Amino acid sequence: MGEIKEITKKIKKFRSERDWAQFHNHKDVALSLVLEASEVLEHFQWKSLEEVEEHGRDAQEELADELADVAVYLFELADDLKIDLPRAITTKMKKNALKYPVEKCIGRHTKYNKL
């Protein structure tokens, strides 16, 4: 948890040094989060499963950059909305465990309401 707070501080410092907070409202940060996630998808578009696996191995630095962009906007938005991200993740995992009990869903990709 402390590591996320430290990274978030660095993100906010970076933003502040450039006077970008004026542009980083919730809507635009959320939009940027989705746009950056789309750039991750671009790496895999039109590739076969085999090509996806190969690209995942061969493009580590590029993929790391794209995933970092997603994380930056995610951490920033969570902080701006006063959401404790580690706590939110823990809470959501507990909810998911109730929706997807192991005995009903192991090895299946079925949505919880169809189990």
Phi and psi restraints in degrees (value plus and minus 20) as a CYANA .aco file:
   2 GLY   PHI     -81.6   -41.6
   2 GLY   PSI     -53.9   -13.9
   3 GLU   PHI     -85.3   -45.3
   3 GLU   PSI     -60.5   -20.5
   4 ILE   PHI     -83.6   -43.6
   4 ILE   PSI     -60.7   -20.7
   5 LYS   PHI     -83.4   -43.4
   5 LYS   PSI     -60.4   -20.4
   6 GLU   PHI     -85.6   -45.6
   6 GLU   PSI     -63.4   -23.4
   7 ILE   PHI     -83.4   -43.4
   7 ILE   PSI     -62.0   -22.0
   8 THR   PHI     -82.3   -42.3
   8 THR   PSI     -59.5   -19.5
   9 LYS   PHI     -79.6   -39.6
   9 LYS   PSI     -63.2   -23.2
  10 LYS   PHI     -83.8   -43.8
  10 LYS   PSI     -60.0   -20.0
  11 ILE   PHI     -83.0   -43.0
  11 ILE   PSI     -66.6   -26.6
  12 LYS   PHI     -85.9   -45.9
  12 LYS   PSI     -56.1   -16.1
  13 LYS   PHI     -84.8   -44.8
  13 LYS   PSI     -66.1   -26.1
  14 PHE   PHI     -76.5   -36.5
  14 PHE   PSI     -68.3   -28.3
  15 ARG   PHI     -82.9   -42.9
  15 ARG   PSI     -64.9   -24.9
  16 SER   PHI     -84.8   -44.8
  16 SER   PSI     -62.1   -22.1
  17 GLU   PHI     -80.5   -40.5
  17 GLU   PSI     -45.5    -5.5
  18 ARG   PHI    -121.3   -81.3
  18 ARG   PSI     -19.1    20.9
  19 ASP   PHI      36.1    76.1
  19 ASP   PSI      24.1    64.1
  20 TRP   PHI    -116.0   -76.0
  20 TRP   PSI     -29.1    10.9
  21 ALA   PHI     -76.4   -36.4
  21 ALA   PSI     -51.0   -11.0
  22 GLN   PHI     -80.9   -40.9
  22 GLN   PSI     -44.3    -4.3
  23 PHE   PHI    -118.0   -78.0
  23 PHE   PSI     -32.6     7.4
  24 HIS   PHI    -117.8   -77.8
  24 HIS   PSI      41.5    81.5
  25 ASN   PHI     -98.0   -58.0
  25 ASN   PSI     146.6   186.6
  26 HIS   PHI     -75.4   -35.4
  26 HIS   PSI     -63.5   -23.5
  27 LYS   PHI     -82.2   -42.2
  27 LYS   PSI     -68.0   -28.0
  28 ASP   PHI     -91.7   -51.7
  28 ASP   PSI     -52.9   -12.9
  29 VAL   PHI     -89.1   -49.1
  29 VAL   PSI     -61.3   -21.3
  30 ALA   PHI     -82.1   -42.1
  30 ALA   PSI     -62.1   -22.1
  31 LEU   PHI     -79.9   -39.9
  31 LEU   PSI     -65.2   -25.2
  32 SER   PHI     -83.8   -43.8
  32 SER   PSI     -56.9   -16.9
  33 LEU   PHI     -79.1   -39.1
  33 LEU   PSI     -66.1   -26.1
  34 VAL   PHI     -87.4   -47.4
  34 VAL   PSI     -61.5   -21.5
  35 LEU   PHI     -82.4   -42.4
  35 LEU   PSI     -62.3   -22.3
  36 GLU   PHI     -87.5   -47.5
  36 GLU   PSI     -57.6   -17.6
  37 ALA   PHI     -82.7   -42.7
  37 ALA   PSI     -55.3   -15.3
  38 SER   PHI     -84.6   -44.6
  38 SER   PSI     -53.1   -13.1
  39 GLU   PHI     -87.9   -47.9
  39 GLU   PSI     -49.4    -9.4
  40 VAL   PHI     -85.4   -45.4
  40 VAL   PSI     -66.0   -26.0
  41 LEU   PHI     -79.9   -39.9
  41 LEU   PSI     -55.9   -15.9
  42 GLU   PHI     -75.0   -35.0
  42 GLU   PSI     -52.1   -12.1
  43 HIS   PHI     -84.1   -44.1
  43 HIS   PSI     -43.9    -3.9
  44 PHE   PHI    -131.2   -91.2
  44 PHE   PSI     -27.9    12.1
  45 GLN   PHI     -79.0   -39.0
  45 GLN   PSI     115.9   155.9
  46 TRP   PHI      47.5    87.5
  46 TRP   PSI      -6.7    33.3
  47 LYS   PHI    -121.0   -81.0
  47 LYS   PSI     126.4   166.4
  48 SER   PHI     -91.9   -51.9
  48 SER   PSI     148.3   188.3
  49 LEU   PHI     -78.1   -38.1
  49 LEU   PSI     -59.0   -19.0
  50 GLU   PHI     -84.7   -44.7
  50 GLU   PSI     -64.3   -24.3
  51 GLU   PHI     -84.6   -44.6
  51 GLU   PSI     -55.9   -15.9
  52 VAL   PHI     -82.1   -42.1
  52 VAL   PSI     -65.8   -25.8
  53 GLU   PHI     -81.4   -41.4
  53 GLU   PSI     -65.1   -25.1
  54 GLU   PHI     -84.0   -44.0
  54 GLU   PSI     -65.0   -25.0
  55 HIS   PHI     -83.9   -43.9
  55 HIS   PSI     -58.2   -18.2
  56 GLY   PHI     -79.2   -39.2
  56 GLY   PSI     -54.7   -14.7
  57 ARG   PHI     -98.8   -58.8
  57 ARG   PSI     -59.2   -19.2
  58 ASP   PHI    -103.6   -63.6
  58 ASP   PSI     -42.0    -2.0
  59 ALA   PHI    -134.3   -94.3
  59 ALA   PSI      16.6    56.6
  60 GLN   PHI     -74.6   -34.6
  60 GLN   PSI     -67.4   -27.4
  61 GLU   PHI     -85.6   -45.6
  61 GLU   PSI     -64.1   -24.1
  62 GLU   PHI     -83.8   -43.8
  62 GLU   PSI     -63.7   -23.7
  63 LEU   PHI     -86.4   -46.4
  63 LEU   PSI     -58.1   -18.1
  64 ALA   PHI     -82.0   -42.0
  64 ALA   PSI     -61.3   -21.3
  65 ASP   PHI     -81.5   -41.5
  65 ASP   PSI     -64.9   -24.9
  66 GLU   PHI     -86.6   -46.6
  66 GLU   PSI     -63.0   -23.0
  67 LEU   PHI     -85.8   -45.8
  67 LEU   PSI     -55.8   -15.8
  68 ALA   PHI     -83.5   -43.5
  68 ALA   PSI     -60.9   -20.9
  69 ASP   PHI     -79.3   -39.3
  69 ASP   PSI     -62.5   -22.5
  70 VAL   PHI     -81.5   -41.5
  70 VAL   PSI     -66.8   -26.8
  71 ALA   PHI     -83.8   -43.8
  71 ALA   PSI     -59.0   -19.0
  72 VAL   PHI     -78.0   -38.0
  72 VAL   PSI     -70.0   -30.0
  73 TYR   PHI     -88.1   -48.1
  73 TYR   PSI     -55.7   -15.7
  74 LEU   PHI     -83.0   -43.0
  74 LEU   PSI     -69.7   -29.7
  75 PHE   PHI     -83.9   -43.9
  75 PHE   PSI     -61.3   -21.3
  76 GLU   PHI     -82.9   -42.9
  76 GLU   PSI     -67.1   -27.1
  77 LEU   PHI     -84.4   -44.4
  77 LEU   PSI     -63.4   -23.4
  78 ALA   PHI     -80.3   -40.3
  78 ALA   PSI     -64.1   -24.1
  79 ASP   PHI     -84.9   -44.9
  79 ASP   PSI     -65.8   -25.8
  80 ASP   PHI     -81.8   -41.8
  80 ASP   PSI     -52.8   -12.8
  81 LEU   PHI    -107.5   -67.5
  81 LEU   PSI     -18.0    22.0
  82 LYS   PHI      41.5    81.5
  82 LYS   PSI      19.4    59.4
  83 ILE   PHI    -122.9   -82.9
  83 ILE   PSI     104.4   144.4
  84 ASP   PHI     -98.2   -58.2
  84 ASP   PSI      79.4   119.4
  85 LEU   PHI     -80.6   -40.6
  85 LEU   PSI     -66.9   -26.9
  86 PRO   PHI     -78.3   -38.3
  86 PRO   PSI     -60.0   -20.0
  87 ARG   PHI     -86.9   -46.9
  87 ARG   PSI     -62.3   -22.3
  88 ALA   PHI     -81.1   -41.1
  88 ALA   PSI     -60.8   -20.8
  89 ILE   PHI     -84.7   -44.7
  89 ILE   PSI     -65.5   -25.5
  90 THR   PHI     -80.0   -40.0
  90 THR   PSI     -65.0   -25.0
  91 THR   PHI     -82.1   -42.1
  91 THR   PSI     -64.2   -24.2
  92 LYS   PHI     -85.9   -45.9
  92 LYS   PSI     -58.0   -18.0
  93 MET   PHI     -83.9   -43.9
  93 MET   PSI     -56.5   -16.5
  94 LYS   PHI     -84.7   -44.7
  94 LYS   PSI     -62.4   -22.4
  95 LYS   PHI     -82.7   -42.7
  95 LYS   PSI     -63.3   -23.3
  96 ASN   PHI     -83.1   -43.1
  96 ASN   PSI     -57.3   -17.3
  97 ALA   PHI     -82.5   -42.5
  97 ALA   PSI     -55.5   -15.5
  98 LEU   PHI     -92.1   -52.1
  98 LEU   PSI     -59.2   -19.2
  99 LYS   PHI     -90.6   -50.6
  99 LYS   PSI     -53.8   -13.8
 100 TYR   PHI    -143.4  -103.4
 100 TYR   PSI      50.2    90.2
 101 PRO   PHI     -83.2   -43.2
 101 PRO   PSI     118.0   158.0
 102 VAL   PHI     -70.4   -30.4
 102 VAL   PSI     -66.8   -26.8
 103 GLU   PHI     -83.2   -43.2
 103 GLU   PSI     -43.0    -3.0
 104 LYS   PHI    -115.6   -75.6
 104 LYS   PSI     -45.4    -5.4
 105 CYS   PHI    -142.3  -102.3
 105 CYS   PSI     -20.0    20.0
 106 ILE   PHI     -77.4   -37.4
 106 ILE   PSI     106.1   146.1
 107 GLY   PHI      54.0    94.0
 107 GLY   PSI      -9.6    30.4
 108 ARG   PHI    -141.3  -101.3
 108 ARG   PSI     129.3   169.3
 109 HIS   PHI    -126.8   -86.8
 109 HIS   PSI      -5.2    34.8
 110 THR   PHI     -86.2   -46.2
 110 THR   PSI     116.7   156.7
 111 LYS   PHI     -84.7   -44.7
 111 LYS   PSI     129.1   169.1
 112 TYR   PHI     -73.6   -33.6
 112 TYR   PSI     -55.8   -15.8
 113 ASN   PHI     -98.5   -58.5
 113 ASN   PSI     -22.0    18.0
 114 LYS   PHI    -134.1   -94.1
 114 LYS   PSI     -18.2    21.8
